[in-house]
Amino acid sequence: MAKTVSFDSLPREIRTALYRIDEPECFSVERSRHEAITVVNKRLSRVYKFVRKNKKLVLLLDKEIDNLILLRNKKISAPTVLNRQPLKQYDMVSYAYVEGEIVADSMMPKNAKLLADAHRKLHIAFEREGKGKLAEWNSARMLKPIFSKTNASEYAPELVKYARSIARALKAHELAREDVTFIHSDSHLSNVVFQPERAVLIDWAEAGWASKYFELGVTIHAMLYEKKAMQRDLIVTYLNEYFEAGKITERDVQLIELHVKLRFLEGATWHLLESKEDQLLNKVRYAKFVEDSWRKAERFDLAKLLGMPATKA
C-alpha cells in the first residue's frame, strides 16, 4: 500500500521542481511509491505526477497521456494534461485538479448511480471502434500468473483447476469481441472523484480495450472488497442505472458474474507484485489472502444477490 509522506521526505529533485512552483506548505503528497509520486496543490488546482525514468513506467505514462487525449476528443470527463517536464531521474506531468470528493469506503447508492452513468457513457462512446479491437484485458492475461509453472508452489491444484474453468467459460465471449469497448479497467473506489452531478474517473494509465463486462466486474468487486456495508444496495443501484431498471438480461448476469470471479482470482496474484522480501515476510498473510480470494470467487452468485432465478455460467 502506498505511504503518505511529508514534502521534506520527497526526493531532492522533486522538492526543487516544486519549490519553483509554490511554497512547500501548499503541497500535499497524496500517493508515494519509490517509482511514482503524486503531489496536489489545491490552491493552484494542480496535480503533479512524478514517474521514475525506466522504460516500463515511462511507457505507462505515455499511455495515460494518450488515453486522456482520446477521452478529451470524445468529450468524456477526465483530468486534463497541462504540461510534461523531464527531470534527471523522473518524468514530471502536471494535470488540472479535479474538484470533488473521493468517498472510497463511504460510498453510498447515489455515488454508485453516478459511477454507473459515467461507465455507461464511456462504453457507449467507444462501442463502434471497439468492434475492431483486440481486448487488452482478458482472462488469459489476468490468470497467467496462476497458470505459470514458476508460481506452482503458490497455488493449490484445485485453485488452478477452478481458474481454468473460469477461463474456459469466458473463452467464447472473449473470442466474439462483440462487447469490446474502451474501459477504465481500474475503477476501484479511490480512483473516482464524485461531484454533485457526475463521477469523474482518474488515473487512466491502465485504461484500454476490453469487454464492458470486465469493467463491471472490476467495479462490483471493488464494492465487495472495499465497502463492508450496503454492498447489495450499491450493486443493485449500480446495475439498475447502467442497464436502466429492468433491462438487465440473463446473459448480462452470467457475464458480469464471471468477470467478478475473474477479478477475485486476479486478486490472488497481487502479492506477486511485491518484493521477494515482502513476500517472504508476509507469506502466511498472503497465503490466507489467496485462499480467501479463491473462496469468494467460488461463492459469488450475482443472480442470488439480485433476487433473480439461478443462472448457469
Secondary structure as UniProt FT lines:
FT   HELIX           7..9
FT   HELIX           12..19
FT   TURN            20..21
FT   HELIX           24..26
FT   STRAND          28..32
FT   STRAND          36..41
FT   TURN            42..45
FT   STRAND          46..52
FT   HELIX           55..73
FT   TURN            74..75
FT   STRAND          81..86
FT   STRAND          90..96
FT   HELIX           104..106
FT   HELIX           109..130
FT   TURN            131..132
FT   HELIX           139..147
FT   HELIX           149..154
FT   HELIX           157..176
FT   TURN            178..179
FT   STRAND          180..183
FT   HELIX           189..191
FT   STRAND          192..195
FT   TURN            196..197
FT   STRAND          198..201
FT   TURN            205..206
FT   STRAND          208..211
FT   HELIX           212..226
FT   HELIX           231..243
FT   TURN            245..246
FT   HELIX           250..267
FT   TURN            268..269
FT   HELIX           270..273
FT   HELIX           276..281
FT   HELIX           283..299
FT   HELIX           302..306
//
